[in-house]
């Protein structure tokens, strides 16, 4: 994903579905102050989900379904207080779902 997107400070939606792209998610994507939806389902993304992504204050929807993500789902996901929808299925994650997911009141 292009790093140049980080310059769009009012960006609210990133929707790249069904074969639009791949690669890794740059950690700088956690700096979008107004991002509401990150939808990357059915692509070829790899690597781990950057922990910085969970510091996006107004993230409502995180859809990473059907990619090739690896690693674990970070406990920091519990800090995304407005998260209403999350989908991680059909990836290559290891470990268990963090208990912090239970603190997401809007989920």
C-alpha positions in Angstrom: 0.0 0.0 0.0 1.4 3.4 -0.9 2.9 5.4 2.0 1.7 8.6 0.3 -1.8 7.9 1.7 -0.5 8.9 5.1 -0.5 12.5 3.8 -4.3 12.5 3.5 -5.0 13.4 7.1 -8.8 13.7 6.6 -9.1 10.2 5.0 -12.1 8.4 6.5 -12.4 5.3 4.3 -9.9 2.9 2.8 -11.8 0.3 0.8 -9.6 -1.9 -1.4 -11.6 -5.1 -1.9 -11.4 -8.2 -4.0 -8.0 -8.3 -5.6 -7.3 -4.5 -5.7 -3.9 -4.8 -4.1 -1.5 -6.6 -1.7 1.8 -6.3 0.1 2.0 -5.2 3.8 0.1 -2.6 5.7 2.6 0.2 6.6 2.7 1.1 10.4 2.2 4.7 9.4 -1.4 3.8 8.6 -2.1 4.0 12.3 -1.7 7.8 12.1 -4.9 8.5 10.2 -6.8 10.6 12.8 -10.2 10.3 11.2 -10.2 6.8 9.6 -13.5 5.1 10.2 -13.3 2.1 7.8 -10.4 0.0 6.7 -11.7 -2.7 4.4 -9.0 -4.9 2.7 -10.9 -8.1 2.3 -10.1 -10.7 -0.5 -6.7 -9.4 -1.4 -3.1 -10.6 -1.1 -1.9 -8.8 2.0 0.9 -10.4 3.9 2.9 -10.0 7.2 1.5 -9.0 10.5 -1.1 -6.3 11.2 0.8 -3.3 12.6 0.0 -2.6 16.2 -0.1 1.1 15.3 -3.3 0.5 13.4 -5.1 0.0 16.8 -4.3 3.5 17.8 -6.6 4.9 15.1 -9.1 6.7 17.4 -12.3 6.6 15.4 -11.9 3.2 13.6 -15.4 1.6 13.3 -14.8 -1.2 10.9 -11.7 -3.3 10.3 -12.2 -6.0 7.6 -9.0 -8.0 6.9 -10.9 -11.1 5.7 -9.3 -13.5 3.2 -5.7 -12.3 2.9 -2.4 -13.9 4.0 -1.8 -12.1 7.3 0.4 -13.9 9.8 1.4 -13.5 13.4 -1.0 -12.9 16.2 -3.9 -10.5 16.8 -2.4 -7.9 19.1 -3.9 -7.2 22.5 -4.0 -3.5 21.6 -7.1 -4.2 19.6 -8.9 -3.8 22.9 -8.1 -0.1 22.8 -10.1 0.7 19.7 -13.1 1.9 21.7 -15.5 2.6 18.8 -14.9 -0.6 16.8 -18.2 -2.0 15.7 -17.1 -4.6 13.1 -14.0 -6.7 12.8 -13.3 -9.6 10.5 -10.1 -11.6 10.5 -11.1 -14.9 9.1 -9.4 -16.8 6.3 -5.8 -15.6 7.1 -2.8 -17.3 8.6 -3.0 -15.9 12.1 -1.7 -18.0 15.0 -2.6 -18.1 18.6 -5.9 -17.2 20.2 -8.2 -14.2 20.1 -7.0 -11.8 22.8 -9.3 -11.4 25.8 -9.2 -7.7 25.3 -11.7 -8.1 22.5 -14.2 -8.6 25.2 -13.8 -5.0 26.3 -15.0 -3.6 23.0 -18.4 -2.5 24.0 -19.6 -1.5 20.5 -18.6 -4.7 18.9 
